[in-house]
Amino acid sequence: MSENEFKDPDPALWAPAEKGPVGQFFAPVAGFGVTLSTMFRPTSTEQYPEEKVPTQARYHGRHHLNRYPDGLERCIGCELCAWACPADAIYVEAGANTPEEQYSPGERFGKVYQINYLRCIFCGYCIQACPTRALTMTNEFELAGPTREGLIYEKQDLLAPMGENMLAAPHPMVPGTSDADYYRGSVTGPVPEQIEWVREHRPDDPTLQNKGA
């Protein structure tokens, strides 16, 4: 091989740009640029908790386990969120759906779901890993509590509130549909067959109110 193949590249390729006279004059205090630029700005003090300033729309707050429009749960117990969590803050245990206990479309549902907010770093990796958009993050940030046990949220703490037209699970899927229909958003609410099934098996279910005779 020739000597040119082992020759060091020109240092100018990675060296910083040469400063001009003005840059050289201010170089000793350049590190204080951010400090000096903020010293003369008006201060802004938030009167929390008396006055709560709204968070940004994409703020990473506490989690919600979402439901489909007919009330079935989106979580299928795949545990991808737990695998993606860098802090090992999520624990999921799947259960099998049956005709009598159908909690989500498909074969499985999240039987046990825990998030340890003592460990969660609110990075959002879990919601990126979720294949059914079952797990999302809200804008709620007030998660302090008097006990460590109270900061381990169980499934009932994480489930999103029932919508106005939803029917509480368990109940069968919409007749003639598959789990793919649910994922595509084809299901827009409970149908009479589902309402009748819940009325037969759980006549005192509060979500039956205002759903016909």
N, C-alpha and C positions, 0 to 999 in steps of 0.2 A: 504494500500500500504506500501511496505517496505521503509526504509529510503534511500536505495540505489537509488530508482527511482528519488529522489529529490536532490541527491548529485550533486554538480557542476562538470562539466567535467574538465579534466586535463587542466590547463592553457597552458601547452606546446603545445597543439593542435593548438592554434592560436597565440602564442607568436612568435615574430621574431626570426630567427636563431641567435644563439650566435656567435658574431664575434670573430675571432682569434686575436692573438697579432698584426698582421699587420693591420687588419681592425680596431681595437681599436686605433691604433696609428694615422691613417688617418681619423678617425671619425669626429674630429672637422672641417675639411676642405672638407669633402666628398660632401657637397652641392655645392661646386665650381668646381666639376669635369668637367661638361660640359663647363663652362666658361674657365677653364684653358686649356682644350683640343682644343678649337677653337682660343685661343689667338695667337698661333704660325702658324696658317694656312694662306696661301696667301689670300688676300682679292679679291673679284670679284665684280666689279662695272659695272652695265649694263647702257649703254649710251642711255637710253630711253628718248625721242621718236625717236632720230636719228637712233638708232639701236634697232630693235625689236627682242627680243629673242622668238623663237617659244614656244608655250605652250605645255604641255603634251597632249597626244592623248585623254585622258579622261577628259580634262579640262571642267568645267561647265561654258560656256559662254552664250551669248544671244540665244534665242530660234528660231527654225524654224518650221513652219507648212509645212509638207511634202506633196507631191503629188504622185499619182500612175503613172506608166510609160505612160499611155495614157493621163495624164493631169488632171484627176479627183482628187479632194482633199481627203486626208485621214481622216480629221477631220469629225466626225459624230455628233458633238454637244452634247455629252453625259454628259459633265460637270464634269467628274471624276477628271480631272486635277485641276479644281477649288476647288472641295471638298478636295482634298489631300493637297492643298497648305497651309502650316502652317502660312504664312504671309498674306493670303487673298489678294494676288496680282493678281489673274487671274479672269477675268469675261468672261463668255461664254453665248451666247444666241443662241439657236438652231432655225433653219428654216426648213420647209418641202420641200423636193425635189418634183418637178413636171416634167411631160414629157417635158415641155418647158424650165424648169429651173432645170437641173440635175447637181448639183455641186459635189456630192460624191456618192459612191455606197450606196444603201439602201434607207431608208426613210427620214433621216435627214442630215443636214450639219451644220457646224458652221457659222451661219449668222453674229454674232458679236463675235469677239475674241479680248480681250484686256489683256495685261500684263503690270502692273505698276512696272517699274524698280526702282522706288523710294522705293518700299516695298520688291521686290524680294530678297531672300537671297541665290539664286542659289543652293538650296539643292538637286534638282533633283527628288523630290518626284512626281512632275507632270508628268515627262516622264516615271516613273515607273508605274503610274496609268493608262496611256493611253493604251487602248486595241487595237488600230490599228497602233501604232507606228507613229501616226500623228505628235506628238510633240517630238522633239529631241533638244539637246543643242549643239551649235557650239563652236568653239574656239575663237570667237570674244569677246573681253573684253573691248573695247573702247566704253563706253556707256555714257560718260559725255555729258552734253548739257547745253545751256544757260538758258533754261526755264524748269519749272517743267512739263508743259504740254507736252513738247517734249519727256519726258521719259515715257509717257504712250503710248505704242506701240499698234497700231490697227492691224486688220487682214492683211491689205495690206502691212504693214511693216514687218510682221512676215512670210508671205508666202515665201517658198523657190523659188529661180529663176526657170523659166521654163527650162526643159531639151531640148536638141536639137530636139528630136522626139516627144515631148509632144504637145498636142492640148489643147488650153485654154478652161477651163470650162466657161459656162455650155455646156454640150453636153450629149447625151445618153450613157449608159454603153455599153460595147461590147455586141453585140447581142448574146443571148443564155447563158449569164453568170449571176451569182448572186453575191451578196456582199461577200459571202464566197469564191468565186473564186478569187476575188480581194485580200482578206485577205491572201489567200494561195499563192499568187504570180503567179497565172496562167495567168494574163494579163501582156503582155510584151510591149505593145505599142498600138497606135491607129490603128483601122482597117478602110478600105475604107468607110464603112457605117457611121462611126463617122465623117470622113473627109467630106463626102458629106452633112451630116446634118449641120455642121458648115458652109460649103460653101453656103448652101441655106439660112441659117438664119443670118450669119455674113460674107458676102463675103469679107469684108475688114479686117478680123482678121489677124494680122501679123503672127500668128502661122501656117497659111495655106501655107506659103512660102515653096517651095521645097517639097510639098506633092502631086505632080502629077497634072495632068490637071483636 
